[in-house]
Amino acid sequence: MIRPTVLLVEDEPAQRELLAYNLEAEGFDVIAADNGEDGLILVDENDPDLIVLDWMMPQLSGIEVCRRLKSNSKTRQIPVIMVVKPYSVIELMARVKAHLRRIRAAAVGDRLEYGDIMLDPETHKVFRSQSELKLGPTEFRLLSTFMEKPGRVWSRDQLLDRVWGRDIYVDTRTVDVHVGRLRKALCQ
């Protein structure tokens, strides 16, 4: 299953480490920044599924970071959770999961449906018009990504990050091959 990516922007090292640890323990990939400017750069570079943002930071406050994110058409749809200290880690993890459930159902095990296609991330099965489709694991992850955000246009690099992961080098043309296989499976 594709792990959701959470961007954590927190200026206090101990708090950043605590939150990153808990988010990773809950099954999320975590990208962290210690200030608002770096957080905005990481949003552009990584396309996170959700942002956990400290309210009060020096230089560029969390409020200003949020305002900039919501005024940009490319980042406006990314959910932002503003953290005000003191906070409950348990409550914050529940809020993160709730937000992600709304935007990435497959990340939390919910079935995805689009038109006559149904994808079940728990059983790794895909059905089209009640008939099961045979997909390889990469095609399954691609379809899941497409169904989580229907209508969104993805670059090859974004798909490489989302489907293959940041730590693996894969040629961008590999995306074309797997998208072609997915199309073929869906059209049979």
TORPA-4810 file (N, C-alpha, C, O; in nm, 3 decimals):
<nodes>
NODE_1_0.084_-0.117_0.000_0.000_0.000_0.000_0.089_0.124_0.000_0.194_0.124_0.063_M
NODE_2_0.048_0.228_-0.068_0.122_0.352_-0.076_0.107_0.426_0.056_-0.004_0.451_0.102_I
NODE_3_0.220_0.462_0.115_0.216_0.533_0.243_0.192_0.681_0.217_0.260_0.742_0.134_R
NODE_4_0.096_0.741_0.288_0.072_0.885_0.273_0.193_0.965_0.323_0.263_0.923_0.415_P
NODE_5_0.216_1.078_0.261_0.326_1.166_0.298_0.273_1.285_0.376_0.182_1.355_0.332_T
NODE_6_0.332_1.309_0.494_0.296_1.421_0.578_0.416_1.514_0.587_0.527_1.471_0.619_V
NODE_7_0.394_1.642_0.557_0.497_1.743_0.576_0.477_1.803_0.714_0.369_1.852_0.747_L
NODE_8_0.581_1.800_0.795_0.578_1.852_0.930_0.665_1.978_0.934_0.784_1.972_0.905_L
NODE_9_0.605_2.092_0.970_0.679_2.217_0.981_0.673_2.261_1.127_0.569_2.307_1.175_V
NODE_10_0.784_2.247_1.196_0.792_2.274_1.340_0.932_2.327_1.370_1.031_2.265_1.333_E
NODE_11_0.940_2.443_1.437_1.070_2.504_1.463_1.141_2.449_1.586_1.263_2.465_1.597_D
NODE_12_1.072_2.386_1.678_1.135_2.332_1.798_1.180_2.188_1.771_1.097_2.101_1.745_E
NODE_13_1.312_2.162_1.778_1.365_2.029_1.743_1.301_1.914_1.822_1.271_1.810_1.764_P
NODE_14_1.281_1.931_1.952_1.223_1.822_2.033_1.080_1.791_1.990_1.041_1.674_1.981_A
NODE_15_1.002_1.896_1.964_0.864_1.876_1.919_0.861_1.813_1.780_0.779_1.725_1.753_Q
NODE_16_0.950_1.859_1.692_0.956_1.805_1.556_0.990_1.656_1.560_0.929_1.576_1.488_R
NODE_17_1.086_1.619_1.643_1.126_1.479_1.654_1.014_1.393_1.712_0.989_1.283_1.665_E
NODE_18_0.945_1.444_1.815_0.833_1.372_1.877_0.721_1.349_1.776_0.670_1.238_1.763_L
NODE_19_0.684_1.454_1.704_0.575_1.441_1.606_0.616_1.349_1.490_0.536_1.266_1.446_L
NODE_20_0.738_1.363_1.442_0.784_1.278_1.332_0.782_1.132_1.375_0.739_1.045_1.299_A
NODE_21_0.828_1.104_1.494_0.829_0.967_1.546_0.687_0.909_1.550_0.664_0.798_1.504_Y
NODE_22_0.593_0.986_1.604_0.455_0.937_1.615_0.388_0.922_1.478_0.313_0.827_1.457_N
NODE_23_0.415_1.013_1.387_0.357_1.002_1.252_0.413_0.878_1.180_0.338_0.805_1.115_L
NODE_24_0.543_0.855_1.192_0.603_0.737_1.129_0.551_0.608_1.192_0.532_0.508_1.123_E
NODE_25_0.528_0.611_1.324_0.474_0.493_1.393_0.332_0.463_1.347_0.288_0.348_1.353_A
NODE_26_0.261_0.564_1.300_0.125_0.546_1.249_0.123_0.506_1.101_0.017_0.486_1.043_E
NODE_27_0.242_0.495_1.040_0.250_0.447_0.902_0.261_0.554_0.796_0.235_0.528_0.679_G
NODE_28_0.301_0.675_0.834_0.313_0.783_0.737_0.460_0.808_0.704_0.548_0.790_0.788_F
NODE_29_0.486_0.849_0.579_0.617_0.900_0.543_0.621_1.045_0.589_0.526_1.120_0.564_D
NODE_30_0.727_1.085_0.655_0.735_1.220_0.710_0.850_1.296_0.646_0.962_1.246_0.635_V
NODE_31_0.820_1.417_0.605_0.919_1.512_0.557_0.911_1.627_0.657_0.801_1.673_0.688_I
NODE_32_1.025_1.675_0.706_1.021_1.777_0.810_1.100_1.901_0.769_1.201_1.893_0.700_A
NODE_33_1.050_2.015_0.814_1.118_2.143_0.797_1.116_2.215_0.931_1.024_2.197_1.011_A
NODE_34_1.217_2.298_0.954_1.223_2.368_1.082_1.181_2.515_1.071_1.192_2.590_1.168_D
NODE_35_1.133_2.555_0.952_1.083_2.692_0.937_0.985_2.697_0.820_0.980_2.606_0.737_N
NODE_36_0.910_2.805_0.814_0.806_2.818_0.713_0.858_2.826_0.571_0.798_2.768_0.480_G
NODE_37_0.969_2.897_0.550_1.025_2.909_0.414_1.064_2.772_0.360_1.030_2.738_0.246_E
NODE_38_1.136_2.693_0.441_1.175_2.559_0.397_1.051_2.471_0.377_1.048_2.388_0.286_D
NODE_39_0.951_2.490_0.461_0.826_2.414_0.446_0.762_2.439_0.311_0.716_2.345_0.246_G
NODE_40_0.758_2.565_0.268_0.700_2.598_0.137_0.779_2.534_0.023_0.722_2.488_-0.075_L
NODE_41_0.911_2.533_0.036_0.995_2.470_-0.067_0.967_2.319_-0.072_0.954_2.262_-0.181_I
NODE_42_0.956_2.255_0.046_0.931_2.111_0.050_0.793_2.075_-0.006_0.775_1.967_-0.062_L
NODE_43_0.696_2.164_0.008_0.564_2.139_-0.051_0.577_2.130_-0.203_0.522_2.038_-0.264_V
NODE_44_0.650_2.223_-0.262_0.669_2.221_-0.408_0.745_2.098_-0.454_0.713_2.041_-0.559_D
NODE_45_0.845_2.057_-0.378_0.930_1.945_-0.418_0.866_1.808_-0.396_0.897_1.714_-0.468_E
NODE_46_0.776_1.796_-0.297_0.730_1.664_-0.255_0.581_1.636_-0.269_0.539_1.521_-0.260_N
NODE_47_0.499_1.739_-0.292_0.356_1.720_-0.307_0.298_1.632_-0.194_0.246_1.524_-0.221_D
NODE_48_0.307_1.680_-0.069_0.259_1.597_0.043_0.107_1.582_0.041_0.035_1.660_-0.021_P
NODE_49_0.060_1.477_0.110_-0.084_1.455_0.121_-0.147_1.543_0.228_-0.266_1.574_0.222_D
NODE_50_-0.066_1.584_0.326_-0.117_1.662_0.438_0.000_1.738_0.499_0.114_1.693_0.492_L
NODE_51_-0.030_1.855_0.559_0.073_1.936_0.623_0.034_1.959_0.769_-0.077_2.003_0.798_I
NODE_52_0.127_1.928_0.860_0.110_1.962_1.001_0.200_2.082_1.025_0.321_2.075_1.005_V
NODE_53_0.140_2.192_1.069_0.207_2.321_1.069_0.200_2.385_1.207_0.091_2.403_1.262_L
NODE_54_0.317_2.419_1.262_0.323_2.492_1.389_0.262_2.630_1.369_0.286_2.695_1.267_D
NODE_55_0.185_2.674_1.464_0.115_2.802_1.457_0.213_2.919_1.466_0.209_3.010_1.383_W
NODE_56_0.301_2.915_1.566_0.393_3.026_1.591_0.536_2.985_1.560_0.594_2.899_1.627_M
NODE_57_0.593_3.048_1.458_0.732_3.025_1.422_0.796_3.160_1.393_0.727_3.253_1.350_M
NODE_58_0.926_3.173_1.418_0.992_3.300_1.385_0.998_3.320_1.233_0.985_3.224_1.157_P
NODE_59_1.018_3.441_1.193_1.029_3.483_1.053_0.897_3.465_0.978_0.825_3.563_0.958_Q
NODE_60_0.865_3.344_0.937_0.743_3.319_0.861_0.650_3.232_0.946_0.675_3.113_0.964_L
NODE_61_0.546_3.292_0.999_0.457_3.220_1.090_0.377_3.112_1.017_0.364_3.114_0.894_S
NODE_62_0.324_3.018_1.094_0.240_2.913_1.038_0.118_2.971_0.969_0.072_2.919_0.868_G
NODE_63_0.066_3.078_1.024_-0.052_3.143_0.964_-0.018_3.195_0.825_-0.096_3.178_0.731_I
NODE_64_0.098_3.258_0.810_0.139_3.310_0.680_0.168_3.196_0.582_0.134_3.206_0.464_E
NODE_65_0.230_3.088_0.629_0.255_2.972_0.543_0.122_2.918_0.492_0.107_2.889_0.373_V
NODE_66_0.026_2.904_0.582_-0.106_2.853_0.544_-0.173_2.946_0.443_-0.233_2.900_0.346_C
NODE_67_-0.164_3.076_0.467_-0.223_3.173_0.374_-0.164_3.158_0.234_-0.237_3.162_0.135_R
NODE_68_-0.032_3.142_0.226_0.034_3.126_0.096_-0.007_2.995_0.028_-0.030_2.992_-0.093_R
NODE_69_-0.016_2.889_0.106_-0.057_2.760_0.050_-0.198_2.768_-0.008_-0.224_2.718_-0.117_L
NODE_70_-0.288_2.830_0.066_-0.428_2.836_0.023_-0.452_2.935_-0.090_-0.555_2.928_-0.158_K
NODE_71_-0.358_3.029_-0.112_-0.373_3.124_-0.223_-0.312_3.071_-0.353_-0.326_3.133_-0.458_S
NODE_72_-0.243_2.957_-0.345_-0.179_2.898_-0.462_-0.267_2.784_-0.515_-0.301_2.692_-0.441_N
NODE_73_-0.304_2.791_-0.642_-0.394_2.689_-0.698_-0.333_2.548_-0.694_-0.408_2.450_-0.690_S
NODE_74_-0.200_2.535_-0.695_-0.136_2.404_-0.692_-0.137_2.341_-0.553_-0.129_2.219_-0.541_K
NODE_75_-0.145_2.423_-0.448_-0.136_2.371_-0.311_-0.262_2.392_-0.230_-0.271_2.346_-0.116_T
NODE_76_-0.358_2.460_-0.285_-0.480_2.495_-0.213_-0.555_2.373_-0.158_-0.616_2.382_-0.052_R
NODE_77_-0.551_2.259_-0.229_-0.628_2.142_-0.190_-0.560_2.059_-0.082_-0.622_1.968_-0.027_Q
NODE_78_-0.434_2.087_-0.050_-0.363_2.008_0.052_-0.417_2.045_0.190_-0.414_2.163_0.227_I
NODE_79_-0.465_1.948_0.266_-0.515_1.980_0.400_-0.401_2.025_0.491_-0.290_1.972_0.486_P
NODE_80_-0.431_2.123_0.576_-0.334_2.176_0.671_-0.393_2.165_0.810_-0.505_2.208_0.835_V
NODE_81_-0.315_2.106_0.901_-0.354_2.102_1.041_-0.260_2.197_1.115_-0.139_2.176_1.117_I
NODE_82_-0.318_2.301_1.175_-0.240_2.396_1.253_-0.227_2.343_1.396_-0.327_2.304_1.457_M
NODE_83_-0.105_2.342_1.447_-0.079_2.290_1.582_-0.052_2.406_1.676_0.037_2.488_1.653_V
NODE_84_-0.130_2.410_1.782_-0.111_2.509_1.887_-0.070_2.435_2.012_-0.134_2.337_2.052_V
NODE_85_0.038_2.480_2.075_0.088_2.412_2.194_0.017_2.468_2.317_-0.014_2.587_2.321_K
NODE_86_-0.009_2.387_2.416_0.014_2.243_2.423_-0.094_2.168_2.343_-0.203_2.220_2.321_P
NODE_87_-0.062_2.047_2.300_-0.155_1.966_2.221_-0.144_1.821_2.266_-0.048_1.781_2.331_Y
NODE_88_-0.244_1.743_2.230_-0.245_1.600_2.259_-0.197_1.527_2.135_-0.256_1.542_2.027_S
NODE_89_-0.093_1.447_2.147_-0.041_1.370_2.034_-0.148_1.273_1.984_-0.163_1.255_1.863_V
NODE_90_-0.220_1.211_2.074_-0.325_1.116_2.035_-0.432_1.186_1.953_-0.476_1.135_1.850_I
NODE_91_-0.474_1.304_1.998_-0.576_1.379_1.924_-0.523_1.424_1.788_-0.595_1.420_1.688_E
NODE_92_-0.397_1.467_1.784_-0.338_1.509_1.658_-0.332_1.393_1.559_-0.363_1.411_1.441_L
NODE_93_-0.292_1.274_1.604_-0.285_1.158_1.515_-0.426_1.123_1.462_-0.440_1.085_1.346_M
NODE_94_-0.527_1.137_1.547_-0.664_1.111_1.504_-0.707_1.211_1.398_-0.773_1.174_1.301_A
NODE_95_-0.670_1.337_1.415_-0.704_1.441_1.316_-0.633_1.415_1.183_-0.692_1.433_1.077_R
NODE_96_-0.505_1.374_1.190_-0.430_1.343_1.068_-0.498_1.230_0.992_-0.519_1.239_0.871_V
NODE_97_-0.533_1.123_1.063_-0.599_1.008_0.998_-0.733_1.048_0.939_-0.768_1.004_0.829_K
NODE_98_-0.809_1.130_1.009_-0.940_1.173_0.959_-0.926_1.253_0.831_-1.001_1.233_0.736_A
NODE_99_-0.830_1.345_0.828_-0.809_1.425_0.706_-0.766_1.336_0.590_-0.816_1.350_0.478_H
NODE_100_-0.675_1.245_0.616_-0.626_1.157_0.509_-0.735_1.062_0.461_-0.738_1.027_0.343_L
NODE_101_-0.822_1.020_0.550_-0.932_0.932_0.510_-1.020_1.002_0.407_-1.070_0.939_0.314_R
NODE_102_-1.037_1.133_0.423_-1.120_1.208_0.330_-1.054_1.224_0.194_-1.123_1.222_0.091_R
NODE_103_-0.921_1.239_0.192_-0.855_1.268_0.064_-0.788_1.148_0.000_-0.772_1.145_-0.122_I
NODE_104_-0.749_1.048_0.081_-0.681_0.929_0.027_-0.739_0.806_0.094_-0.680_0.749_0.185_R
NODE_105_-0.854_0.767_0.048_-0.923_0.654_0.109_-0.837_0.528_0.109_-0.838_0.453_0.206_A
NODE_106_-0.765_0.505_0.002_-0.684_0.382_-0.007_-0.573_0.380_0.097_-0.531_0.272_0.140_A
NODE_107_-0.527_0.496_0.138_-0.419_0.501_0.237_-0.465_0.448_0.372_-0.382_0.404_0.451_A
NODE_108_-0.592_0.453_0.399_-0.643_0.402_0.527_-0.728_0.277_0.506_-0.801_0.237_0.596_V
NODE_109_-0.719_0.215_0.388_-0.784_0.087_0.364_-0.925_0.092_0.310_-0.989_-0.012_0.297_G
NODE_110_-0.977_0.211_0.278_-1.113_0.221_0.225_-1.115_0.189_0.075_-1.020_0.217_0.003_D
NODE_111_-1.226_0.132_0.031_-1.241_0.103_-0.112_-1.256_0.233_-0.189_-1.310_0.332_-0.140_R
NODE_112_-1.206_0.230_-0.312_-1.219_0.343_-0.403_-1.308_0.303_-0.518_-1.298_0.191_-0.569_L
NODE_113_-1.395_0.393_-0.558_-1.482_0.367_-0.673_-1.480_0.488_-0.764_-1.487_0.602_-0.719_E
NODE_114_-1.472_0.460_-0.893_-1.479_0.564_-0.994_-1.543_0.502_-1.116_-1.490_0.407_-1.175_Y
NODE_115_-1.658_0.555_-1.155_-1.733_0.497_-1.267_-1.764_0.352_-1.236_-1.823_0.322_-1.133_G
NODE_116_-1.726_0.262_-1.327_-1.753_0.119_-1.305_-1.631_0.045_-1.250_-1.626_-0.078_-1.253_D
NODE_117_-1.533_0.120_-1.200_-1.412_0.058_-1.144_-1.416_0.065_-0.992_-1.445_0.170_-0.934_I
NODE_118_-1.387_-0.048_-0.928_-1.380_-0.054_-0.782_-1.245_-0.114_-0.744_-1.207_-0.220_-0.793_M
NODE_119_-1.172_-0.044_-0.655_-1.041_-0.087_-0.610_-1.047_-0.111_-0.459_-1.088_-0.023_-0.383_L
NODE_120_-1.006_-0.229_-0.417_-1.004_-0.263_-0.275_-0.858_-0.276_-0.231_-0.794_-0.376_-0.264_D
NODE_121_-0.805_-0.178_-0.156_-0.664_-0.182_-0.118_-0.630_-0.293_-0.019_-0.514_-0.335_-0.012_P
NODE_122_-0.726_-0.341_0.057_-0.697_-0.446_0.154_-0.678_-0.581_0.088_-0.590_-0.658_0.128_E
NODE_123_-0.758_-0.612_-0.013_-0.746_-0.741_-0.081_-0.659_-0.732_-0.207_-0.627_-0.833_-0.269_T
NODE_124_-0.622_-0.608_-0.245_-0.545_-0.582_-0.367_-0.617_-0.634_-0.490_-0.556_-0.692_-0.580_H
NODE_125_-0.748_-0.611_-0.493_-0.827_-0.653_-0.608_-0.892_-0.531_-0.673_-0.927_-0.434_-0.607_K
NODE_126_-0.906_-0.542_-0.805_-0.971_-0.437_-0.883_-1.079_-0.501_-0.968_-1.057_-0.605_-1.030_V
NODE_127_-1.196_-0.439_-0.969_-1.308_-0.489_-1.048_-1.354_-0.379_-1.143_-1.359_-0.262_-1.107_F
NODE_128_-1.388_-0.421_-1.265_-1.449_-0.329_-1.360_-1.575_-0.396_-1.412_-1.570_-0.505_-1.469_R
NODE_129_-1.688_-0.330_-1.391_-1.819_-0.387_-1.428_-1.834_-0.527_-1.370_-1.873_-0.620_-1.441_S
NODE_130_-1.802_-0.542_-1.243_-1.816_-0.667_-1.168_-1.715_-0.776_-1.207_-1.716_-0.884_-1.146_Q
NODE_131_-1.629_-0.751_-1.305_-1.528_-0.850_-1.345_-1.393_-0.812_-1.284_-1.352_-0.696_-1.289_S
NODE_132_-1.325_-0.911_-1.227_-1.195_-0.884_-1.165_-1.089_-0.863_-1.272_-1.080_-0.938_-1.369_E
NODE_133_-1.008_-0.759_-1.252_-0.896_-0.731_-1.342_-0.768_-0.782_-1.277_-0.752_-0.773_-1.155_L
NODE_134_-0.679_-0.833_-1.357_-0.550_-0.879_-1.308_-0.448_-0.768_-1.331_-0.412_-0.737_-1.445_K
NODE_135_-0.401_-0.707_-1.222_-0.302_-0.601_-1.230_-0.179_-0.640_-1.152_-0.187_-0.705_-1.048_L
NODE_136_-0.063_-0.599_-1.203_0.060_-0.615_-1.127_0.063_-0.514_-1.014_-0.018_-0.421_-1.012_G
NODE_137_0.155_-0.529_-0.920_0.159_-0.438_-0.806_0.182_-0.292_-0.844_0.125_-0.202_-0.782_P
NODE_138_0.265_-0.268_-0.944_0.290_-0.129_-0.985_0.167_-0.068_-1.051_0.134_0.047_-1.025_T
NODE_139_0.101_-0.145_-1.136_-0.020_-0.095_-1.200_-0.130_-0.070_-1.095_-0.207_0.026_-1.106_E
NODE_140_-0.135_-0.156_-0.993_-0.232_-0.138_-0.885_-0.206_-0.005_-0.812_-0.299_0.070_-0.785_F
NODE_141_-0.079_0.022_-0.782_-0.045_0.147_-0.712_-0.074_0.268_-0.800_-0.119_0.372_-0.752_R
NODE_142_-0.047_0.256_-0.930_-0.079_0.365_-1.023_-0.229_0.393_-1.025_-0.272_0.507_-1.013_L
NODE_143_-0.308_0.287_-1.040_-0.453_0.304_-1.045_-0.504_0.364_-0.914_-0.591_0.451_-0.916_L
NODE_144_-0.451_0.319_-0.803_-0.490_0.373_-0.673_-0.461_0.523_-0.667_-0.544_0.601_-0.620_S
NODE_145_-0.345_0.562_-0.714_-0.308_0.704_-0.715_-0.404_0.784_-0.802_-0.449_0.892_-0.762_T
NODE_146_-0.435_0.732_-0.921_-0.526_0.803_-1.010_-0.667_0.813_-0.951_-0.733_0.916_-0.964_F
NODE_147_-0.713_0.706_-0.887_-0.850_0.704_-0.833_-0.864_0.788_-0.707_-0.974_0.834_-0.676_M
NODE_148_-0.755_0.809_-0.635_-0.762_0.892_-0.514_-0.786_1.038_-0.550_-0.851_1.110_-0.474_E
NODE_149_-0.734_1.081_-0.663_-0.750_1.220_-0.706_-0.791_1.223_-0.852_-0.711_1.260_-0.938_K
NODE_150_-0.917_1.184_-0.882_-0.961_1.180_-1.022_-0.954_1.319_-1.086_-0.986_1.419_-1.022_P
NODE_151_-0.912_1.322_-1.209_-0.906_1.448_-1.282_-0.774_1.523_-1.264_-0.746_1.616_-1.338_G
NODE_152_-0.694_1.483_-1.167_-0.567_1.551_-1.145_-0.467_1.508_-1.253_-0.465_1.392_-1.294_R
NODE_153_-0.387_1.602_-1.297_-0.282_1.573_-1.394_-0.153_1.551_-1.315_-0.114_1.635_-1.234_V
NODE_154_-0.087_1.437_-1.340_0.036_1.401_-1.269_0.153_1.407_-1.365_0.143_1.362_-1.479_W
NODE_155_0.264_1.463_-1.321_0.386_1.457_-1.401_0.451_1.321_-1.378_0.418_1.251_-1.282_S
NODE_156_0.542_1.284_-1.466_0.613_1.157_-1.447_0.689_1.156_-1.315_0.689_1.055_-1.244_R
NODE_157_0.753_1.268_-1.282_0.829_1.275_-1.157_0.739_1.259_-1.035_0.776_1.193_-0.939_D
NODE_158_0.621_1.319_-1.039_0.528_1.304_-0.927_0.484_1.158_-0.913_0.476_1.107_-0.801_Q
NODE_159_0.458_1.093_-1.025_0.419_0.952_-1.019_0.534_0.865_-0.970_0.512_0.770_-0.894_L
NODE_160_0.656_0.897_-1.012_0.771_0.822_-0.962_0.782_0.833_-0.811_0.804_0.733_-0.743_L
NODE_161_0.765_0.953_-0.757_0.771_0.972_-0.612_0.658_0.898_-0.543_0.680_0.832_-0.441_D
NODE_162_0.538_0.907_-0.598_0.420_0.852_-0.532_0.414_0.699_-0.542_0.378_0.633_-0.445_R
NODE_163_0.447_0.645_-0.657_0.429_0.502_-0.682_0.556_0.421_-0.652_0.548_0.313_-0.593_V
NODE_164_0.671_0.473_-0.692_0.795_0.399_-0.673_0.868_0.441_-0.545_0.943_0.362_-0.488_W
NODE_165_0.846_0.563_-0.501_0.912_0.613_-0.380_1.033_0.698_-0.413_1.093_0.684_-0.519_G
NODE_166_1.067_0.785_-0.320_1.176_0.879_-0.340_1.313_0.815_-0.336_1.407_0.866_-0.397_R
NODE_167_1.326_0.705_-0.268_1.458_0.646_-0.245_1.503_0.552_-0.357_1.613_0.497_-0.350_D
NODE_168_1.421_0.533_-0.457_1.452_0.438_-0.563_1.470_0.515_-0.693_1.388_0.600_-0.727_I
NODE_169_1.579_0.487_-0.764_1.598_0.551_-0.894_1.531_0.467_-1.001_1.562_0.349_-1.019_Y
NODE_170_1.438_0.529_-1.071_1.370_0.464_-1.182_1.365_0.566_-1.295_1.335_0.683_-1.272_V
NODE_171_1.394_0.524_-1.416_1.389_0.612_-1.532_1.245_0.659_-1.552_1.151_0.582_-1.534_D
NODE_172_1.229_0.785_-1.590_1.094_0.840_-1.607_1.014_0.769_-1.714_0.891_0.768_-1.707_T
NODE_173_1.079_0.709_-1.812_1.006_0.636_-1.917_0.941_0.509_-1.865_0.851_0.454_-1.928_R
NODE_174_0.986_0.463_-1.749_0.925_0.346_-1.687_0.778_0.375_-1.656_0.693_0.286_-1.662_T
NODE_175_0.750_0.499_-1.622_0.611_0.539_-1.596_0.525_0.512_-1.718_0.415_0.459_-1.707_V
NODE_176_0.576_0.549_-1.835_0.501_0.528_-1.960_0.468_0.381_-1.981_0.356_0.347_-2.022_D
NODE_177_0.564_0.295_-1.955_0.544_0.151_-1.974_0.431_0.101_-1.883_0.342_0.029_-1.929_V
NODE_178_0.435_0.139_-1.756_0.334_0.090_-1.662_0.197_0.153_-1.685_0.094_0.088_-1.666_H
NODE_179_0.194_0.279_-1.726_0.066_0.341_-1.761_0.006_0.269_-1.881_-0.115_0.247_-1.886_V
NODE_180_0.089_0.233_-1.978_0.043_0.157_-2.095_-0.016_0.022_-2.054_-0.120_-0.019_-2.106_G
NODE_181_0.051_-0.047_-1.962_-0.001_-0.176_-1.913_-0.134_-0.156_-1.840_-0.226_-0.236_-1.856_R
NODE_182_-0.143_-0.051_-1.762_-0.268_-0.024_-1.690_-0.381_0.004_-1.788_-0.491_-0.049_-1.772_L
NODE_183_-0.356_0.084_-1.887_-0.458_0.113_-1.990_-0.505_-0.015_-2.058_-0.624_-0.036_-2.078_R
NODE_184_-0.409_-0.098_-2.093_-0.443_-0.224_-2.161_-0.531_-0.311_-2.072_-0.629_-0.368_-2.119_K
NODE_185_-0.496_-0.320_-1.944_-0.576_-0.403_-1.850_-0.717_-0.345_-1.833_-0.814_-0.420_-1.822_A
NODE_186_-0.729_-0.214_-1.830_-0.860_-0.152_-1.810_-0.947_-0.161_-1.935_-1.070_-0.160_-1.924_L
NODE_187_-0.886_-0.171_-2.051_-0.963_-0.176_-2.177_-1.002_-0.317_-2.219_-1.077_-0.333_-2.315_C
NODE_188_-0.954_-0.419_-2.150_-0.988_-0.558_-2.192_-1.129_-0.592_-2.152_-1.175_-0.704_-2.178_Q
</nodes>
